[in-house]
Amino acid sequence: MKIGFIGLGIMGKPMASQVIKGGHDVFLFSRTSVPAELTELGGTACASAAAVAKAADIIILMVPDTPDVEKVLFGQDGIASSLSPGKTIVDMSSISPIATNEFAAKIQDIGCGYVDAPVSGGEVGATNATLTIMVGASEQDFEKLKPIFELMGKNITHVGDVGAGQVCKVANQVIVALNIEAVSEALLLASKAGVDPERVRQALMGGFASSKILEIHGERMIKRTFNPGFRIELHQKDLNLALSTAKSLGVSLPNTSNAQELFNSCKAHGDHAKDHSAMVTALERLANHRVDQ
């Protein structure tokens, strides 16, 4: 297939590399520059999003936020300016479910397909092609794109129609944030009580409290390895999407709001670019005690 890939950052670059390795003709664009390692693998660098849309039949987006997707789609030299009927847009970014439906309607008016397929799994999942992919699409589009998704992920679910993937991703980010908060509080309590938090973590890994967050981020909290797999500022963006969507639906998410306030505290202390496991530092400041002490 002729596949376009726009957005080659922490997640996009390894995801694009998997598609290239899958044997497809891949046309690449990034607002900075296309990494040399991708062109060395066989990808083709393009001068604009419009050039990608002209060359490819399926165009994948992996950019940070809703305004970025809108700009790539409808801005100057954007995708929409070069689309011809029959092509398919696949937005793998994490953005507003409401905006997703608006963007999809405009693209469908051109005679093209639109799919939202946000991912979970972070840089590690992108590098190892083990991402969880949550797909909002027609049944026909899902079946057409599934072999491409399988190059990038392992847990691939057709959640529903267009927009359903983004709703699922918002739900995912709520669960992840609240789990980070729970693990942070538990390990902080253990440490403050004078009990080795690493031994507590090991004990809990064998019981009902076990989770990926306890396994991976619990270790990060104890070892202070906050180099980003997924930055706090990006998780803040996703929780904003959750809270704004909830507001539009008349749903109260009190603990999600609390998690966002802890991320806001981290940002206020200059930690916005750290891994989201660094949420623990906001609770440590409240307790005047560090997990690793």
N, C-alpha and C positions, 0 to 999 in steps of 0.2 A: 504494500500500500504506500501511497504518497501521504506522509504525515507531517504536519507542522507542529512545532513545539515552541511556545512563547512563554518566557519566564524561566531563567536558568540559574536560580539562586541555590540556597542550601538544599531545597527539596527538588527543584526543577532539574538541576544538572544531573544528579544520579538517575532520576526518572527518565530523562531524555536518553541517557546513555543505554538504559535497558532496552528502550525502543529501537535504538540504532543497532544494538547487538542482536535484536530479534530479526534483523535482515531487511528492515523497511528503509525506504528512501525518506530521510528525515530532514526537514527544512527548519532552520533555527533562527530565533531572534530574541535578543535581550536588550533592555533599555541601556545597559552598560555596554558589554561586549560579549560575543559568543566565546566561551572558553575553548582554548586551542585543543584540549583533550577530546572535545566532542567532534571537532572537524577532523582530528586525527583518526577517530574511530570510523569516520565516513559520513558524518553529518555535513549539511550544506548551510553555511552562514548566509542570512538574508539581511537586507538593509532596512527593512521595516516590517511591521505586522501585515501591512497590505501585500507585500511581496510574498510573505509566507502563505497568505490566503489564496493568492493567485496560483502558487505552485502546488499546494497540497489539497487533497480531497477531505482529509480529516484534520482539524486544527485544534490542538490541545493547549489550554491556558493553565499556567501555574504561577499566579502573581499574588501579591500580599493581601489586597483588600478590595472591597466593592468598587471604590472609585478607580482603582487600577484596571479592573476588568472592564468597566465602562469606557475608559480611555482607550484601551486596546481594541475594544470592539467598535466604538463609534467616534473616536477622536480623529485628529488629522493623521492621514496614512494608516488608519485603523483597518481592521479586518473587514468590516461591512462594506468599505469602499471597493473591495476587490472580489467580493463573494459572487459566485454564480450559482444558480439553483442546483440542488442535489448534494451540496457539500454539508459537512457536519461540524458544528462547534462542540468541543468537549471542555467544559470548565471544571478543572480539578482544584481550583482555588477554594478557600473557605470564605464565603461571602453571605450577604443577606439573602434569605429565602425569598423575601418579597421582591427585591431587585432582580433576583434570578428569573422569576416569572415575567417581569417586565422586559428584561433583555431577551428572553426566549421568544416572546411574542414578536418583537421587532425582527429577530433573525428569521423566524418562521415566515414572516410576511415577505421575506426575500425569496422564499422557497427552499430554505435550508433547515437542516435538523439542529436541535439544541439539546445538549445533555449536561446535567450537572453531576459531577463525580468526585466530591471532596474525599480526602484521604486522612488516615490516622496511622501513626507508626513512627513519625519523626524521621530524622536524617538516617538513622540506623535502618529503619524499614525501607526507605527509599534506596539506600545503598545495597541492601541485601535482597531487594525485590520481594519484600514480605509485607507490603502495605495492606491495610484494610481499606477497601474502596467501597464507598456508599453511593449507589447510582440512582439518579432520578432520570428516567427515560421511557420512551415507548418500548414495548417488547421487541419490536423490530430493530430499533437502534441499539438496544442492549445486546442482543445476539450478535449484531454486526461488530460491535466494539469489544466484546468479551475477550477475544484472543489478544487484543492490545492491552487490555487491563491485566491479563494474566502474565504479561511480561513484567509488570510493575508490582503486582500484589498477589497475595495468597487468599485472603478472605474477601471475596467479591460478592456483593449482595445487591440485587435489583430491589430497591426499597419501594419504588412506586413511580409515579409520573414525574415530569420535570418539576424541580423544586423539592422533591422528597429527599434527595440526597443531602441537600443543604440543611434541611430540618434535622435529619439524622446526625449530621456532623455537629450541629449546635448542641444536640442532646449529648453527644459523645464528650464535648468539651466541658459541659456542666459536670458530668460524672467524673472526668479526670481532675478538674479543679477541686471538687469536693473531696476526692480521694487524697489528693496532695495535702489538703488542709487536715484531713483526719490523720494521716501518717505523721505530718509535722507535729500535731498536738500530742499524739501518742509517744513519739520519740522524745519530745521535749519534756513531757511529764516524767518519763523514765529517767532521763538524764538528771533532771532537777531533784529527783528522789534518790539519786546516788547509785542508780543501777545502770550497768553498761548498756547503752542503747543498741549496740551491735548484737549483743547476745539476746536482747529483747526482740530485735528484728528477726534473728535466726529462729527463735522460738515461735514467733507469730507466723513465720513462713510455713510452718507445718500445720496450721490450724485454719479456722474459718475466716480469720482476718487476712489471710494470704491474698496478695494481689500483685499485679505487675508494678504498680506504683510503690508498694512496700519493697518489692524486690529491687527495682532499679533506682527509683528516686530516694528511697530510704537510705540506700548506700551512698548516693550523692550527698544527702544531707549530713551524714556522719563523716564522710571523707572530704566534704567541702569542694566537690568537683562540680562547679556551677557553670562550666563552659557550655554554651547552648547546644542542646539537641532541638529544643523548641523554646524560643525566647518568651520571656514574660510579656513583652509588648504585643506579641502576636496572640497570646492567650487572652490578654486584656481585650483585644479586638474581637475575639470570638465570644467572650462573655458579654461584650456590648451587644453583639448580634443576638445572643440568647435573651438578654434583658429587653431589648427593643422589640423583638418578636413576641416575647411574653406579654409586654405592655399592649401591643396591638391586638392580642388575643384575650386580654383581660385575665391573665394568669399571674399569680404571685410566685416569685422564686426567691424567698428570703435568704436561703443559704448561698445561692449563687451570688446575690448582692454582697453578702459578707465576704465571700472569696474574692470578689472584684475589689473590695475595699482593701484587702490585704495586698493584692497586686498593686493597687494604687500607692500604698505605703512603700512598697519596694521601689516603684518608679520614682517616688519623691526622694528616695535616698540614692538615686542614680543607678539602680540595679535593673533597669528595663531591658537591657540586652543580655541578662543572665538567663540561664535555664529556668523554666517555670518551677522546678523543684526548690528554687531559692525563695519561694513563698515562705519557707520556714523562717527566714531571717526577720520577717515582719513580726511573727509570733515570738521570736527570740528577743526582739527589742522590747516587747510588752512584758516579757518575763525577766528581762535583764539577765538572761542566761542562754548560753549556746548549747546546742545538742551535743557537740563534741567536747564539752568541758567535763 
